[in-house]
Amino acid sequence: MNAIIDVFSKGGPLMWPLLLCSLCSLTVIIERVIFWLRESKKGNGDLVRTLFRLTQEGKLNQALKLFQEKLDMVTDVIFYALRHHHDGIKESMELKAVQLISGMKRGLRVLETIIAVAPLLGILGTVVGIIDSFNILGLKGITDPQGVVSGIAEALITTAFGLSIAIITLVPYNFFIHLVQKKAQLIEQTGTRFETAYKKGMGHEA
């Protein structure tokens, strides 16, 4: 622990914003992991099939009675469309899908910013360390090699720390983006099928 604190202190003042970046990244990653774990436990496959069948038979009111509090995103879109089908089934599904996708993307902009900013802060630390090294050389020449080494160490530590934060953040960020795209595609495919079932149900009702 003391070694870590020592390395951190040698990194200079820019280690503090880098530490803040790492904490923000960790917070968002944990929150997103919990979000997707909860979503994965809300599978409503049987309910979706029942909704499709009732809708195709034109029994919209009966389908609405099956509403539950804890629904996965796909089923939530279907129920929203059923409740607002008079406003247009496709338009209702698109509106709800946009809201859900926005929720899926929550926090990802923060991770994206950290991926871009952390290496830049590390480079800035490099520049500051090199400037300090040159200042020491200008004032004391080579009589104080320890001061020069400290400046170079500061430059290297901040660069390494910034790159590490960006790399570690990039992996879960790409994974979350993949989950969003996969879920959005599933919502789109299910929505298209549900729209077809709704049209058949209206014909059946007529």
C-alpha positions in Angstrom: 0.0 0.0 0.0 2.8 2.4 0.9 4.4 1.6 -2.5 1.3 2.6 -4.3 1.0 5.8 -2.4 4.6 6.5 -3.1 4.2 6.0 -6.8 1.0 8.1 -6.8 2.8 11.0 -5.1 5.7 10.8 -7.5 3.3 11.1 -10.4 2.6 14.8 -9.6 -0.6 16.8 -9.3 -2.1 15.4 -12.5 -2.5 12.0 -10.8 -5.6 13.4 -8.9 -7.7 14.1 -12.0 -6.5 10.7 -13.3 -7.7 9.1 -10.1 -11.0 10.9 -10.5 -11.3 9.4 -14.0 -10.6 5.9 -12.7 -13.2 6.3 -9.9 -15.9 7.6 -12.3 -15.1 4.8 -14.8 -15.3 2.1 -12.1 -18.6 3.6 -10.8 -20.2 3.6 -14.2 -19.0 0.1 -15.1 -20.4 -1.4 -11.8 -23.7 0.4 -12.4 -24.0 -0.9 -16.0 -23.0 -4.4 -15.0 -25.8 -4.4 -12.3 -28.2 -3.0 -14.9 -27.6 -5.7 -17.5 -27.6 -8.5 -14.9 -31.0 -7.3 -13.8 -32.2 -7.1 -17.4 -30.9 -10.7 -18.1 -33.1 -12.0 -15.3 -36.3 -10.6 -16.7 -36.8 -13.0 -19.6 -40.5 -13.0 -20.6 -40.3 -15.4 -23.6 -43.5 -17.2 -22.8 -45.4 -14.0 -22.1 -44.2 -12.5 -25.5 -45.5 -15.6 -27.3 -48.9 -15.3 -25.5 -49.1 -11.6 -26.4 -48.3 -12.3 -30.0 -51.1 -15.0 -30.1 -53.7 -12.8 -28.4 -52.8 -9.8 -30.6 -53.0 -11.9 -33.8 -56.5 -13.0 -32.6 -57.5 -9.4 -32.1 -57.8 -9.8 -28.3 -56.0 -6.7 -27.3 -57.8 -6.1 -24.0 -57.1 -9.6 -22.9 -53.5 -9.2 -23.8 -53.3 -6.0 -21.8 -54.5 -7.8 -18.7 -51.3 -9.8 -18.7 -49.2 -6.8 -17.9 -46.6 -7.3 -15.1 -44.5 -4.8 -13.1 -41.1 -6.3 -13.9 -40.8 -6.7 -17.7 -37.8 -7.0 -19.9 -37.3 -4.3 -22.5 -38.8 -6.2 -25.4 -42.0 -7.0 -23.6 -42.2 -3.5 -22.3 -42.2 -2.2 -25.8 -45.0 -4.5 -26.8 -47.2 -3.5 -23.8 -46.6 0.2 -24.5 -47.6 -0.3 -28.1 -50.8 -2.2 -27.0 -51.7 0.7 -24.6 -51.2 3.3 -27.3 -52.2 1.4 -30.4 -54.7 4.1 -31.4 -51.8 6.5 -31.8 -50.2 4.1 -34.3 -48.6 0.8 -33.4 -45.3 1.4 -35.2 -45.0 4.9 -33.9 -45.7 3.8 -30.3 -43.1 1.1 -30.5 -40.5 3.5 -31.9 -41.1 6.0 -29.2 -40.8 3.5 -26.4 -37.7 1.9 -28.0 -36.0 5.3 -28.2 -36.6 5.8 -24.5 -35.3 2.3 -23.6 -32.2 2.6 -25.8 -31.5 6.0 -24.1 -31.6 4.2 -20.8 -29.3 1.5 -22.0 -26.8 4.1 -23.1 -26.8 5.9 -19.7 -23.2 6.4 -18.5 -21.6 5.3 -21.8 -20.8 8.9 -22.7 -18.9 9.2 -19.5 -16.8 6.1 -20.3 -16.2 7.4 -23.8 -15.0 10.8 -22.4 -12.7 9.0 -20.0 -11.2 6.9 -22.7 -10.3 10.1 -24.6 -9.3 12.3 -21.7 -7.2 9.9 -19.5 -4.4 9.5 -22.1 -4.4 13.2 -22.7 -4.0 13.9 -19.0 -1.2 11.4 -19.0 0.5 13.1 -22.0 0.1 16.5 -20.2 1.8 14.9 -17.2 4.6 13.9 -19.5 5.0 17.4 -20.8 5.0 18.9 -17.2 7.6 16.3 -16.1 9.8 17.1 -19.0 9.5 20.8 -18.5 10.5 20.4 -14.8 13.4 18.3 -15.9 14.7 20.9 -18.2 14.2 23.6 -15.6 16.3 21.7 -13.2 19.0 21.2 -15.9 18.9 24.9 -16.6 19.3 25.9 -13.0 21.7 23.2 -11.7 23.1 21.6 -14.8 24.0 18.0 -14.3 25.0 18.4 -10.6 21.5 17.3 -9.6 20.7 14.2 -11.6 18.2 13.0 -9.0 16.0 16.0 -9.7 16.1 15.2 -13.4 15.2 11.6 -12.8 12.3 12.6 -10.6 10.9 14.8 -13.4 11.2 12.0 -15.9 9.6 9.6 -13.4 6.6 11.9 -13.1 6.2 12.0 -16.8 6.3 8.2 -17.2 4.0 7.5 -14.3 1.2 9.8 -15.5 1.5 8.5 -19.0 1.3 4.9 -17.9 -1.6 5.6 -15.5 -3.6 7.5 -18.1 -3.1 4.8 -20.7 -4.0 2.1 -18.2 -7.3 3.8 -17.3 -8.2 4.2 -21.0 -7.4 0.6 -21.9 -9.2 -0.8 -18.9 -12.2 1.4 -19.6 -12.3 0.6 -23.3 -13.0 -3.1 -22.8 -16.2 -2.8 -20.8 -17.3 0.2 -22.9 -17.1 -1.9 -26.1 -18.9 -4.7 -24.3 -21.8 -2.4 -23.2 -22.0 -1.0 -26.7 -22.4 -4.5 -28.0 -25.2 -5.3 -25.5 -27.0 -2.1 -26.5 -26.8 -2.9 -30.2 -27.9 -6.5 -29.6 -30.9 -5.5 -27.5 -31.8 -2.7 -29.9 -31.7 -5.2 -32.8 -33.9 -7.6 -30.8 -36.4 -4.9 -30.1 -36.5 -3.9 -33.8 -37.0 -7.5 -34.9 -39.7 -8.2 -32.3 -41.4 -4.9 -33.1 -41.6 -5.8 -36.8 -43.1 -9.2 -36.0 -45.6 -7.7 -33.5 -46.7 -5.1 -36.1 -47.5 -7.9 -38.5 -49.4 -9.7 -35.8 -51.4 -6.6 -34.9 -52.4 -6.1 -38.5 -53.6 -9.7 -38.7 -55.5 -9.1 -35.5 -57.2 -6.1 -36.9 -58.2 -8.1 -40.0 -59.5 -10.9 -37.7 -61.4 -8.3 -35.6 -63.0 -6.9 -38.8 
